Amino acid sequence: MVEISADIAIIGSGPGGSALAYRLKDCGAKVVVVERGGYLPIEPANWDAEAVFSHGRYKTSEQWFDVVNGTSYRPGNHYWVGGQTKMYGANLQRFRKEDFDDLEHVDGVSPAWPIAYENIEPYYGEAESLFAVRGEAGVDPTEPYRSSPFPFPAIPHEPAVALLVEKLNASGFKPHPLEMAVHWEGAGCNAEFPCSGCDGFPCYAKGKADAETQCLRPALESKQVELLSNTLINRFTTTPNGKQIVAAEGTRRGESIAIKSKMFVLACGAANSPLVLLRSHSSAWPDGIGNTYDQVGRYYMLQNQSALMSVRPFGTTDLTMQKTVGIHDFLFEAPGFYYPAGAIQTLGKLTGLMIQSDQPYLPSKLLDGMVKRSIDWWMTSEELPDPNNRIQLGKDGRIEVTWRPNNEQAHKVLLTHVKKMMRGAGYPFNFHKRFGIAANAHQCGTLRLGNEPSTSVCDPSGRVHGVENLYVADASVFPSSTAMAPTLTLVALSLKMGHVLAAGR
Ligand SMILES: Cc1cc2nc3c(=O)[nH]c(=O)nc-3n(C[C@H](O)[C@H](O)[C@H](O)COP(=O)(O)OP(=O)(O)OC[C@H]3O[C@@H](n4cnc5c(N)ncnc54)[C@H](O)[C@@H]3O)c2cc1C
C-alpha cells in the first residue's frame, strides 16, 4: 500500500475543499488535497449541447437507486478537479439573513442555523473577492447587509433583457443584476468570445471562475499544497477509541493508498461525504463515523427546481448571454400567499438541442423557432429538511437515495406568479419543466451543523461530533436548503473554517 503523509488532508476538490486549501496555503501546514477525478479537458465538446446534455459526456456513469420508485438513475454528479463547479452556472449569491433563522413555510419551519448571518458576513466578502464576483448592491430589496462592495460591476444586460427589466420595473417588480462569477472583460467570456451563460457546460473560453481556477490552482502554487487526483477515498480508519482519524484509505490508479494526517477534512459533496463516513464502520463506530444517533446521510435536500421558457409571439429576442437578471419579489411571500415562494433568475440560453435531449418527440424546427423568441428562467423554492429523505449504502455497496419532495405548494405558487408576471411583460406563452431526483445540482444537508449530537453530525465549526480531528467542508453541512444558489455560502464556511484551522496551528 502506498502511504502519503500530511498535516491536513482534504478529501474532495470541489468549492468546499478547494477554498479551504486556498485559505490554508500559507499557514505552514503540509496540505494534501485528494480528488477522485482528473482535470476536465478544455475541448470543443465543452460547448456541444449534444455531447453535454444528450450524452452526459462529463457526468458520472454511476447508477444510484431511487428507493421511493424502485428504479436506478444516473445522478447529475461530475467528478473532476474543481467538483461540480466545472459545470455550474456561476451565479454566486449570498443566503438571505432570514435563511439563518427559523423561517416559516407553508409546509413547516425551515430551521435556524447554529451560526448567524453576522458570523459569516465577512467571509462572504472574502468569497466574493476570491471568485471575482460581479454584481450591483442596493437594487434587490431582499439583499442582506454587506461590509464590502462587489469586486466587479455587474454584467450588462443584452437589449431584450434590458427591455424586460424596464417593463418589470414599470409594473412594480424589482429585478436585480445577477451576481456572476465570470471573467467578463479582457480574457475570458465577453462580446469577443460569446457564450450562452455557463449553466451545465464546462467553460471553453476559460472565463468561468470555478473552484479549480480561483482556489486550487493558486493554492498549488504554494509548495505546501499538493493535489492527488484520480484518487478515490473509500473509508477512514481511527484509533481504537474512535476519537482520532488515523488514515484515509482508498485507491489510486488501481493501487491501494493510505493518507496519514494530523487533521482530516471531508469535502466530497452532500451525497459522497456521508457515504465515506458510513463505509468507515468499526468496533468504535459500528454504524459509521459520527453516526451514533443515526443522523449521517439524513435530511438530503435538492430544492424544488424548474426551468421556464417564456416566449413572445412576434420578434426574436436575439439573446446570447441572458443570464444577467434575478428576481426576488416572491422570495418571502407572493400575492395572497403569506409564505416564501421562491427565487428566479435567467438561465444560460436554452437551445433547441438542449430541450430535445429531454423531450425528443418535439420537432427541432419548432423548438429552434421558440428559443429564438424566448427568455428562459431557473426557478427555485426551498425544500425543507426531512429526516426520511436520505442517502444510504445498500448491502452490496449500492448508493440508495430516499427522496420525497416537500413544500411543493410554494413552488406551484411561484410558477403561477412568474407566468403571470411574464404574460404582463409581453411573453404570453410559458412552458415549464419540473426537475426531479436526478437533477441534484444543489444537493445538501446530509451532515448538518448543530449543537446537539442527537440531531446533527457536525458542531457549528464543522467538526464531526465525537471525533477530534475530522471536519466537513461542503454542502452537506447545510441545516436548510434555502431557495438560493449554494456555492458562495459553502465557500464562505470553508474560509471561516480555514481561519480557525490556521489559527489553531
Ligand atoms: C449544472 C450545475 C449548475 C450549477 N449552478 C450553480 C450556480 O449557478 N450557483 C451555485 O451556487 N451553485 C451551482 N451549482 C451547484 C454547485 O456546483 C455545488 O453546490 C457545489 O459545487 C457543491 O460543492 P461541494 O464542495 O459541496 O461538492 P462538489 O462540488 O460535488 O465537490 C466534491 C468533490 O469531491 C470529489 N469526491 C467525491 N467523492 C470522493 C471520494 N470518495 N474520494 C475523493 N474525492 C471524492 C468529487 O469528485 C468532487 O470533485 C450547480 C451545479 C451543477 C451540477
The ligand as a MOL file (V3000), in Angstrom:
LIG
                    3D

  0  0  0     0  0            999 V3000
M  V30 BEGIN CTAB
M  V30 COUNTS 53 58 0 0 0
M  V30 BEGIN ATOM
M  V30 1 C -25.2210 22.0480 -13.7670 0
M  V30 2 C -24.9710 22.7040 -12.4380 0
M  V30 3 C -25.2180 24.0680 -12.2830 0
M  V30 4 C -24.9870 24.6700 -11.0420 0
M  V30 5 N -25.1180 26.0310 -10.9400 0
M  V30 6 C -24.8260 26.6400 -9.7700 0
M  V30 7 C -24.8440 28.0560 -9.6630 0
M  V30 8 O -25.0640 28.7690 -10.6380 0
M  V30 9 N -24.5680 28.6020 -8.4550 0
M  V30 10 C -24.2690 27.8390 -7.3610 0
M  V30 11 O -24.0510 28.3990 -6.2830 0
M  V30 12 N -24.2180 26.5080 -7.4470 0
M  V30 13 C -24.4750 25.8890 -8.6150 0
M  V30 14 N -24.3830 24.5320 -8.7140 0
M  V30 15 C -24.1050 23.7600 -7.5040 0
M  V30 16 C -22.6460 23.7650 -7.1060 0
M  V30 17 O -21.8280 23.3830 -8.1710 0
M  V30 18 C -22.4880 22.8410 -5.9150 0
M  V30 19 O -23.3590 23.2930 -4.8850 0
M  V30 20 C -21.0890 22.8390 -5.3540 0
M  V30 21 O -20.1350 22.5010 -6.3270 0
M  V30 22 C -21.0100 21.8520 -4.1980 0
M  V30 23 O -19.7220 21.9110 -3.6690 0
M  V30 24 P -19.1740 20.7640 -2.7250 0
M  V30 25 O -17.7970 21.1660 -2.3560 0
M  V30 26 O -20.1960 20.5210 -1.6840 0
M  V30 27 O -19.1760 19.4340 -3.6160 0
M  V30 28 P -18.6800 19.0840 -5.0880 0
M  V30 29 O -18.6170 20.2600 -5.9550 0
M  V30 30 O -19.5160 17.9270 -5.5140 0
M  V30 31 O -17.1860 18.5820 -4.8390 0
M  V30 32 C -16.9090 17.3480 -4.2410 0
M  V30 33 C -15.6280 16.8000 -4.8300 0
M  V30 34 O -15.2770 15.6070 -4.1490 0
M  V30 35 C -14.8820 14.6130 -5.0920 0
M  V30 36 N -15.1720 13.3270 -4.4750 0
M  V30 37 C -16.3870 12.7760 -4.2420 0
M  V30 38 N -16.2540 11.6060 -3.6010 0
M  V30 39 C -14.9360 11.4040 -3.4160 0
M  V30 40 C -14.1740 10.3660 -2.8050 0
M  V30 41 N -14.7810 9.3110 -2.2480 0
M  V30 42 N -12.8060 10.4600 -2.8060 0
M  V30 43 C -12.1930 11.5340 -3.3790 0
M  V30 44 N -12.8730 12.5480 -3.9650 0
M  V30 45 C -14.2210 12.4960 -3.9670 0
M  V30 46 C -15.7300 14.9120 -6.3190 0
M  V30 47 O -15.1500 14.3890 -7.4890 0
M  V30 48 C -15.7530 16.4350 -6.3040 0
M  V30 49 O -14.6730 16.9770 -7.0150 0
M  V30 50 C -24.5570 23.9020 -9.9430 0
M  V30 51 C -24.2970 22.5300 -10.1180 0
M  V30 52 C -24.4990 21.9390 -11.3400 0
M  V30 53 C -24.1980 20.4610 -11.4960 0
M  V30 END ATOM
M  V30 BEGIN BOND
M  V30 1 1 1 2
M  V30 2 1 2 3
M  V30 3 2 2 52
M  V30 4 2 3 4
M  V30 5 1 4 5
M  V30 6 1 4 50
M  V30 7 2 5 6
M  V30 8 1 6 7
M  V30 9 1 6 13
M  V30 10 2 7 8
M  V30 11 1 7 9
M  V30 12 1 9 10
M  V30 13 2 10 11
M  V30 14 1 10 12
M  V30 15 2 12 13
M  V30 16 1 13 14
M  V30 17 1 14 15
M  V30 18 1 14 50
M  V30 19 1 15 16
M  V30 20 1 16 17
M  V30 21 1 16 18
M  V30 22 1 18 19
M  V30 23 1 18 20
M  V30 24 1 20 21
M  V30 25 1 20 22
M  V30 26 1 22 23
M  V30 27 1 23 24
M  V30 28 2 24 25
M  V30 29 1 24 26
M  V30 30 1 24 27
M  V30 31 1 27 28
M  V30 32 2 28 29
M  V30 33 1 28 30
M  V30 34 1 28 31
M  V30 35 1 31 32
M  V30 36 1 32 33
M  V30 37 1 33 34
M  V30 38 1 33 48
M  V30 39 1 34 35
M  V30 40 1 35 36
M  V30 41 1 35 46
M  V30 42 1 36 37
M  V30 43 1 36 45
M  V30 44 2 37 38
M  V30 45 1 38 39
M  V30 46 1 39 40
M  V30 47 2 39 45
M  V30 48 1 40 41
M  V30 49 2 40 42
M  V30 50 1 42 43
M  V30 51 2 43 44
M  V30 52 1 44 45
M  V30 53 1 46 47
M  V30 54 1 46 48
M  V30 55 1 48 49
M  V30 56 2 50 51
M  V30 57 1 51 52
M  V30 58 1 52 53
M  V30 END BOND
M  V30 END CTAB
M  END
